[in-house]
Amino acid sequence: MSAQLEREAAAAVWRAKRLWALHVGGNLLLAALAYGWLAIPDARLWQVAASLLFGAALALAFLWLQGSTFEFFAQAHAGNSAGVRAAFRATLRRLPALVVWALLFGLVLWVLDWAGGWVRYAADWLGSLLTMTLRTPVSPQSVAGVLNTVLWVLAWVWAPLRLLPLAVEASTNGFGGFGAPSSPASAPPNSKARTVIPSPALSWKGRGEEPAFR
């Protein structure tokens, strides 16, 4: 079943050449604009305000582009013949939900970054505890290395893999996606096909299929 879904995903990607041209071109344009945004001066109050507004516009455009791609492939996987314009129009109405998702994702990363500031203190305490418990010297540096590795995995592996499906749900269902079942066991028996992650690195999720990235 997984191989069939992969073939369907590859076929949908091949057919959606226009969307991928917009996706790649849009991301390149946004990257160039973000680079220019960093050069905006901030000596005056109006310049700071303009920089904030421009940055917010870039963030919204980025979310709209990614969410529209999710929506297009979700509709294609469900067997609907929605076009690229329809996907962008539908996602525009759900942009507030994507903003909430982005804030949630940023909050998770901020908490993990905040926890990184306490690694040195936690490493000293755990190093002493392990030394007394194991009767073997355990250096705080070794403990700090382990803790930093755990935080890195949480920030760059666990958080994206757990929150990306939520972004797809927000793109296709708006705020209703935040309460969508996260597994086939909790989904209604007659529920429609779920969503598609339109990326070669991820797999489609259909009825009764667990996502390959979880």
N, C-alpha and C positions, 0 to 999 in steps of 0.2 A: 504493500500500500504506500509506503514511504517513497519507493522508487517511482511509482506512478505520479504522486504529488510533485516530486521533483521534476518529472518530465512535463507535467502540466504547467508548473511555474516557469520552466525554461521556455516553453512554447508561448506563454503569455508575455514574457519579457521580450521575446523575439518579435512578436506582433506589435508591441507598443513602442515602436521606434520613435514616434513623435513625442511621447511622454518622456522617454529617456533622454531625448535631445533637450527638452525643456528642463529636465531634472539636472542633467550635467551642466548645461549652460547656465541655469539659474544658480546652482551652487558656486560655479566659478565667478559669476557676477557678484554674488553675495560676499564671497571671500575677498574679492577686490574692493568692494565697498567697505567691508570691515577693516581692511588694511588702511584705507583712506580715512576711516573714522578715527583711527588712532592718532592721526596727524592733526585733528581738529584742535585748535588752541583752546585753552581754558583760563585765560588771563582775566576775562570779564564774565560777569554773571550771565549775560545773554549767551555767551559762547558755551558755558556749562549747560545751560538749559537746552540749547540747540544740540549739543552733544548727547544729552540724555534722550531727547526726542528721536534723534537719528538712530541711536543705538536701539531704542525700543522698536522703531520701525523695522530695523534689520532683523531683530529677533522675531517679530511677528511674521515677516516675510519668510524667514527660514522655517518657522513652524507651519505656515500655510503650505509651503512647497512640499515639505516632507509628509504632512498629513494628507495632502491631495494625492500623493503617490500611493500612500497606504489605501486610501479610499478607492482609487481606480482599480488596484489589483484585488481588493476585497470584492468589489462588484464583479470583476472578471471571473474570479474564482466561484462566485455564487451563480454564475451563468447569466448575469445581466449584461446588457450591451450598452453600458454607460460610457459616454465619451470622456475625453480629457477635460473639456470645458465643464461638463456636468460634475465631474469629480472636484474640480476647483471651486465651483459654486457651492456644492454641498459642504465642503470642508470649511469654507469661509464662515458659514453659519455656526460651525462647531469650534471656531478658533478660541473662544473663551475657555472651553474645556481643555484645549491643548495648552493654553497659558497656565492653567491650574496645574496640569501635569508637569510643565517645565519648572514651575515654582517648587513642586514637590520633589522633583529630581534634584534641583539645586539645593534644597534643604537637606536631602540625604547626603549629598556631597559635602555640604558645609559641616554637617555633624561629624562626618568621618574625618574631615580636615581638622576640626576642633579636637577630636579625640587624638589626632596625631601629635598635638601639642602636649599631651599628657603621657606620651610614651616613655619619656626619660624617667619620670617619677614612678610610673608603673613598673618599669624595668628594674629600677633600684629595689623596689619592694619585693617584686617577684624573685629577683636574683637572690636576695637574702633569704626569702622563704624557701626556695628550692635548695639552697645551700644547706640550710638547717635540716630540711626534710630528707634530702638524698645523701647527706653527709659527704657531698662532693662539691667542690667549688663550681658555682655557676655564675659567670660574669654577667653584669648588667648589659654589656654590649651585645652578648649573644641573645639575651632575652629581647632587647630592643630590636634586633634584626628580625626576630620571629614576629614580634608585634607589628613592625612596619610592613612586613610581607603580608600579614593578615589584613591590615588596613588597605593595602594596595589591591589585593584581590577583591575585597568588598567594594572598593570604589570603582574599579575598572572591569570587573567581571560580574560579580553578584548584582550590583545595582543596575547596570544596563540590562542584564538578562531578565531581571525581575520586573523592571519598569518599562522596558520597550513594549511588551504586550499590552500594557496599560495605555501607552501612547497610541497604539493601533486601535484599541477600543474607543479611545476618545476621538480619534479621527473619523471613525465609522459610525459611532453611536452618540457622540457628544458626551454630556455629563452622565447619561445613562450607562455609558461604558465603564464608569468607575464601579458600578455595582454588578457588572456582568460576571457570570461564572468563570472561574479561572481554570477549570478542568472539566473534562467530559462527564465525570461522575456527578458534578453538581449542575450540569446544564440540563434544561428541559429536554424530554425525549424527542419532541418534534421541533427542536430549535434548528434554525438554518445554519448553513456553513458559517464558520466564524470568520476570521480575518486572515489576511495575507501579509507577510513581511516581504516587501519587494526588494530583496537584496540577495545577491548570490551567496552571501555568508549565512543566510537564515533560510528556514523552510516554511512552506505553507502549513496552515493549521486548518484542517477540515473536521467534519463531524467524526467524533470518536478517535481523533488523532491528537496525541500530545505533541507540542511543539518541539522540534529537534534541538532548540537552543536552551531548553530548560533542564 
